[in-house]
Every structure is written in C-alpha cells, then in structure tokens.
Amino acid sequence: MKRIGILTSGGDCQGLNAAIRGVAKALYVRFGEDVEVYGIIDGYRGLIEGNYKRMQPSDFSGILTLGGTILGTSRQPFKKMRIVEEDSVDKVKNMKNNYKKMKLDCLVVLGGNGTQKTANLLREEGLNVVSLPKTIDNDVWNTEMTFGFSSAVEIATHVLDCIHTTATSHGRVFIVEIMGHKAGWMTLHAGISGGADVILIPEIPYELDIILETLEARNQAGKRFSILAVAEGALSQDEAKMSKKEFKAARAAMRFPSISYRLANEIGEKIGSEIRVTVPGHFQRGGSPCAYDRLLATRFGAAAVDLIAEQNYGNMVALQKERIVPVPLSEVAGKLKLVPADSEIVQTARNIGISFGE
Ligand code: F6P
C-alpha cells in the first residue's frame, strides 16, 4: 500500500487543481486499490497542525477547470520554519511527526520559491518529497515554465487590450501594474502581447527621463496615447544602486501605494496631464486555467507519480527543452529565475521599439 500526501502552499494560481488531479489520476491508474491519498489542508500549516483528510477518487473529478485549490493554501515563510515562536510550536518537528502519523511514503508539494525551499528542508530532514513548480511569477529556478504563468499572462494581456481602447479614445497615458513579485516575466510577456509602449521590469531599472523621451517621441509622431506595462517590482536606476536596507527604507517612506502611482505622479508632473493607473492585482491569479496550463499541470502531475513509482525522491519536476525532467530540490531551493536583460525576448521587444526606460 502506498500512502501519498499532497499539499498546495504559497499564493494560489490557475492550474493547481489540474495538477492535483493529474497527480491523483496517475496514482490511481498506476497503483489502483493499492494507494491512499491524503489531502493536507492549507499548505504547510496543515502539515504543522495535523489537518489532513483521506481523499477519495471522486474528490478529484470535475476540478480540471476550477481555479484556486481544493486543498486550500497559506503562506508559511521559509525563514520562520526553524524558529519556535511564542506559540512554542516546533514546526519542523510537527511536520515530521504528522508525516509519520499519516505513514506517508511520499509528500507531493505544489508551490513556488518559498515552498520549494521548505520542500528541500523536509528532504534534508529525511522525508520523501516530490514537488511541482507553480506560480504566476514563473520565477522558479531550473524550469522554463511554471503552471499558472500563462493563464495570468492571458489576464494581464486582456487588461492591456481593454486599456488600449479607452486610452485611444481619450488620448491618455495609462499605466497597468502587473504582478510578478521580484521577476518581470509576466510584465514582459503581457507587455509585448498587449502592445505596451513602455515595459518596466525589476531586472532592467529605469531612468525617468528616458521614459519621458519615449512618451514625447510618441507625441511628436502623432500618437494620441501611450501605455506603460509596469511590474509591481519595477525600480529606478537610483533605487537599484541602494543597499537592500536603504531600498526598504525608501519604499517604506514612499507616499504612494505602489510604484505605478509614484510613476504616474512623476510623469504627470513633467508632462502636465493626469496619468491613469490600473492595478488588476489578484484578479490575475483567479479563474480557470488556460489550456496550456491545464496541459502543463497535468504533465507535471503525471511525471511526479513516475518519480514516486521509481522512488526517485527529493526532486522537483521541471520543463526543460519541451520535456518534463526531474531536478534536485537542493539545486532549486533558494534560487530565483529572473529575466536575463540580454534575453532574446527582451531584444525582440527592443527591436520593435518598446522602451524599457533604460
Ligand atoms: O507569488 C505570486 C504573487 O501573486 C506575486 O505575483 C505577488 O507579488 C504576491 O503573490 C502577492 O501575494 P499575496 O497573495 O500574499 O498578496
């Protein structure tokens, strides 16, 4: 009898249920009656608190297209995992005890960067772990793609499309702020797909004057509007020179809710007109996964079960050169996949006249 636990951790994204279903279906096909699946509720919190339930095959039916996660999720910061706080809970000890209590052969973990770090910690602690890379940010190391990303890019692109029509009508400058945490993947992909004129991403710090020159050039060329796709993590060249501490203090003192509002204010003052800001926020993480994410999540799920069958634990399934391959969690944990400033896709954007404000 195989006993498999499964949890989803960190910010949710489209395709989580498709991946859960992929894992479960592949388990039942491969092991039939000889497998028990345990759903751990609300991510690592459920593993810490012993909150889990035995799942039945029917629990995994009808969820392919469903957004969110049927298991629930929570953020349990990796840096606090080994710290015993006021509640006196030894989180690592509890997770190990609950794993043993469930008599698991393997824990399947679906998550982004922080989640992979904790998965690696549990591997170091001797648990059998297999993980899947999920996040709209697409910033997980060693995989070309995470599921959730494409669906979120679709939404962000749709926002840019809609903003285009109103920007054209009014002849306005618009900023659309796009999620992605410290990585610019979403803004880059949606920015190009949605025809943005300026794309600002954390990996390429901007100079305000260059943005103003781009806007002026468009004005001179008779273009009535401009659209800036701005990553939530975008920063100026001056900010890029700051230490982590200085940057944190500068942002804490900023009187605007986000970088886009600050930029709107700065640009507005210079060009003498009001700039409109749209922040789709968590909307980008919601709803049904696109076909690409359903397929990728299913492929990852089935591949995770291959690893379980081979007892090839301690790996994350990853997409590399169109194939799903295992990569050691030890190599993934703690690394961030950022946009290379000289990548082909950035160059493509430059080649068609998109400004990065550099
Ligand atoms: O990591 C996914 C993500 O949506 C990021 O793009 C964003 O910065 C963050 O999560 C938002 O976190 P929360 O859901 O905790 O507000």
Residues whose N, C-alpha, C, O or C-beta is under 5 A from the ligand:
A	BS01	F6P	G11 D137 M179 G180 H181
